[in-house]
Every structure is written in structure tokens, then in C-alpha cells.
């Protein structure tokens, strides 16, 4: 009997160890330095891999393109990290004209991993980063999913810093944001420690998002930058109804353009990648002053 108990205990330890390792590796959604170096070497694209200290927090970002060019800043969704946009960072057409910066949002990648923060705090940290990285040229923010409301918050808080916003399947309408009930038990002790990798900060920020969008709604009339909206009509994660909400609430936006993607889901950023890139290029060219 003691030997059997010992075997069960040993098996439990092994399973627990496997689960911990799985949490911090397979679902971390972080690309190692070696894999990063290999990827950019294969693409023959010079890059910067940097961690900046902002308010005693680590904010990690990848940068490509000419230092003195206008800048595209991509914000990933939830969960995610910079490598969601790795093919954008190495796109030869984009790199001819733009410096490209892709941060790991706070709580993800190598930006204080697993320490979740609210929308407003993330916006403040990322704004400070981009103030430091400003080269005096035009800034365009591009956000997918959770990155959509984030770049809107950033632009409202720092209106003079940014010129253009491209919102890709952005979740802005608080009435359409319906966090799943199963998320709540995994927010508190001790169950939150069972949530693997990047899913923990994702779970926490998505629970908060509905309330935060209600506060953001009160500020949307302040948004004044040029706005491009791209959204799929078959998006089950962020419903297409968000588009009508933005069109109504962005009351101070004088230049707003919409690409309605028929029969497309939430992941057109990768499934229709060339379309997204060409749409960005075409839109930004239209905005250029004669």
C-alpha cells in the first residue's frame, strides 16, 4: 500500500511539473531570441529587438525599416505578441516607405509577461514608449481586435502624437462585448494560477474590457485622427455591429474610410494579408498632401 501511494504521488508531481512547463512554454506565445534572429536573417531584414523601461515596467518591441521614415505601429490582439505581425515587419513594399514598430502589449510577450493591465494603463505606457521613439514623422496606429480600442484610447490621450488610425476588427461597442461566464472563476485565487501562459492576462483584460469600453465611449467624440476601418461581416468574435457603433460615435472624425469584408471572419489580418497591406498603402497615399 505505501508503495502504491508513493507511485500515485510521484505521478501527480510529474503531471504538475508537465503542466507548469506547458504553461510557460507552449502557450506563452513568445518567440525566443534564436528564432527571432533566424526569422529576420532568412528574410534578410535588419531589425531592432529592444526592451525599454517605462514607469519601472519592461516594454518590449521589434522595429524594422528606415529610422527617419513615417512610422506604422501595430498592436496585437488578446492574447498575442509582436510575432502576430512578423510578416508585416518584413514586407518589402511596406519597408520601402515606413519604419515599422510592433510592441508586445503590457502583460504579453516580453513586456512584463502575465502581469495584466487595464486599457487606460496600457495606453499610457505605450504612449510614453512612442513619445520616446518619435522621429518627428507621421505616426499611424494599427490595431487588431483588442488592439482596436487600445489605439483609440492612445490617440484620445495623446492627440498630437498620432495622425492616422487603422482599426482591424476592433472591439469598441460595449453592448456587443459579452465576456464568457467561464472566465470569471479563473480570475481569482487559486484558479488563476491554472490558466496557462498568455491566456491569464488575456482572460483578465477581456473580463475588464466591457466596463472599460463604457468609459471609453464617453471620450470617443474627442477622436479626430483619420480613421480606416476594416471588418469582416462573418466575425463571430467581434461582431460587425461594431462598425455602425464607430461610425456613429466617431463624431469628430472628418476622414473615415470603411472596407467591409464580405464573408470574412476575425482573422482576415492573416488570411487576407495582402489586401490589408494594400489597403493601408492606398489609404495612406490618399491622405498625403499634394
N, C-alpha and C positions, 0 to 999 in steps of 0.2 A: 504493500500500500504506500509507504513513504516514497519508494522509487517511482511509482506512478504519479504521485503528486509532484515530485521533482520534475518529471518529464513534462507534465502539463504546465508547470510554472516556467520551465525553460522555453517551451513552445510559445507561451504568452509573451515572454521577453523578446523572443525573436520576431514575433508578429508586431509588437510595439516598436521595435527598432526599425523594422522594414517600413512601417507606416510613417515614422518620423523622417526617415531618409527620403521616402516618396514625397512627403510634404515639401521638403526643402530642395528637391531637385526636379522631379518630373513636372510638377505643377508650379514651379517658381516663375516660369515664363521669363527667365533671364538668360541671355546669351553670354557665354563665357568669353573672356578676352581672347583666347586662342581662336574660337570660332568666329569672333568678330574680325580679327586680323585676317583670317583665312578668307572670309567672305569678301572683304574690301580688296584684298590682294587679287583674288580671282577676277573681280570686276575692274581692277586696275584704277581704282578711285582713291585718291588721298582723303584722309578723314581725321577728325579730332575726336578723341574719346576722353571726356573730361567730367570730373566731379567738382562742382562749385559749392562752397559753403554759403548758405543763405539762412540767416537767423539760426545759426547753430544746427542747421539741417543739411544733409547731403542731397544735392540735386544733380543728377547725372544726365548728360546729354551727348548725342552724337552730332557732329557737324561736317558737312561737305560743301563743296562749291567755292567760288571766289570770295575772298574775305571782304571785298569792297562792293559787293553786288547787293541788290534788293534781296530781301530775306523771306523765305517761306518757313513758317513754323508749324509743324504737325503735332497735334495732340491725340494720343491714342484713347481708346475706349476703356471699358471696365469688364474684366481685367485686361492687362496688356503691358506692353513696354515699347521701347523705341523700335524694336525689330519688326513691329507691325508695318512699318513704313520703309523697310530696308531697300525695297526695290525702287522706292521714290528717291531715296538718298543717293542712289547710283544711276538714276535715269539720265542718259547723256543729253537729252533735249532740255530737261529742266536745268541741268548743271551748266549749260551754256550761258544761262541768264541769271541764275539765282544762287545765293547762299541758302543752304537748307539746314535747319536745326530741328532735331527731334529729341525732346526731353523724355526721360522716364518720369511720369507724373509722381508726385509725392506718395509714397507707400508701395510703389511698384518698381520692378527692375532693380537698379542700384541706387534709387532715391529713397533712403530710409525704408527699406523693404518691410512690408507687413505693418507699418505704422500708418493707419488710415487717418485722413483729414477731410474736413468738410470742403464744400465747393468754394466758399469765400476765402478760406485759408490757403487752399491750393492756388487760387488765382493770385493772391498776394505774393506768395513765394515765387511763382513763375513770372509774375510781372517784374519782381526785383531782379530775377535772373536775366530777363530780356532787356531791362534797362542797362544792365552791366554789359550785355553783348551788343548793344545797339551800335551800328556803324554810321548812323545818320541817314541811311537809305530807307526806302519803303519797307514796312513790315506787313506781311499778310499772314493771318492766323487761320489754320485749317484744323477743324476738329470733327472727329467721327464719334457718333453715339454720345457717351458721357462727355467726350471732348467738345461736343457742340455747346451745351450750356456753360462749360468751363471757359471757352474762348469768348463767349458773350459776356460772362462776368468779368473776365480780364479786360475786355475792351471798354466796358462801362466804368471800371475802376481806374483805367489809365487811357482815357480817350485820345490824348495827344500822341500816344506812342504808336498806335496801330492805324493803318489806312484801310485795310480790307479784311473781311471775314468770309470764309467758305465753310458752311455748315453741312456736313455729310451725315445724313440720317440722325440728326440731332434731336435729343430728348428735351424739349422745352416746355411742353404743356403739362402742368401739374395734374390736371384732371385725367390725363391719359397714362400717368405714371402709377402703376399698380404693383408695388413690391410684393413678391410671393410670401404667403404666410409662413412657409417653412423656413424663411431666412431668420426670423426673429429669435427662435430658441438658440441659434448658433451665434448670436451676437454676444451673449453673456457667458460668464464663468460657470462651469468649466468647458462647455461645449465649443466655445470659440477656438480653443486650442486644438480641436479635432479638425477644424476646417483647413484643408491643405493649401500650402503655398500662397499664391497671389489671390486665391479665392477669398481669403479672410478680409483683406482691406476692401476687396470688391464688394463682398457681402455687406460690410458696414456702410460703405458710402452709398450703395444703392438703396439701403433702408432709409438713409437720411435725405435722399435726393428729392422725394416728393415734397417734403416740407421746405427744403431749400429752394425749390422751383417756385413755390408760392411767394417767397420773399423776393426772388429774382424777378417775378412777374411785375412787381411794383416798380421796378427800375428799368424795364425794357423800353419805356418811352425815351430814355436817355441815349439809347444806342443810335449812333449817327454815321458809322462807317459804311462803306459799300459792302453789300452782302450778296453772296451766292449761296443758294440752297440747292442741294441735290438730294433727292429722297426717292426710295423705291415704293411703288404702290402696294407691294405684297410684303412689306416689312412687318413681321409679327412681333418683333422685339420692341421696336419704336414705331408705332403706327403712323401712317401717312397723315393722319389728322393733325400732327404737329406742324405741318406746313401751313394750314389755314390759320392756326394759332399765331405762328410767327408773322405771317402776312398782316394780321390784324394788330398785333402788339408792337411790331417794329414801326411805330407811327412816325418816328423822326428820321427813318432811313429813306433817303431820296432815291438811291440807286440800288434796287433789289432785283436779282435775276433768279429764276427758278428753272431747274431741269427736273421734270417729272419722269421718272424711270418706270415705264410700264412693266408689270410682271417681275420686277426686281425685288430681291429681299434685302436684308440688313447688311449683306456682305459684298455689295457691289464695289466697294473700295478696292477689293482684290479681284473679284470676278469680272469687273468692267474697268480694270485699272487704266487701260489706255484711254478710255472715254473720260475718266476722271481727270487724268493728266491733261488731255487735250482741251477739256472744258475749262480747267484752271488757266491754261495758257491763253486760250481765246478770250476769256473774260478779262484777264489782267491786261491784255493787249487793247481791248476795247476801252479800258479805263485810262490808258495812257493819254496824257495831254498832247495835243498837236504841237 
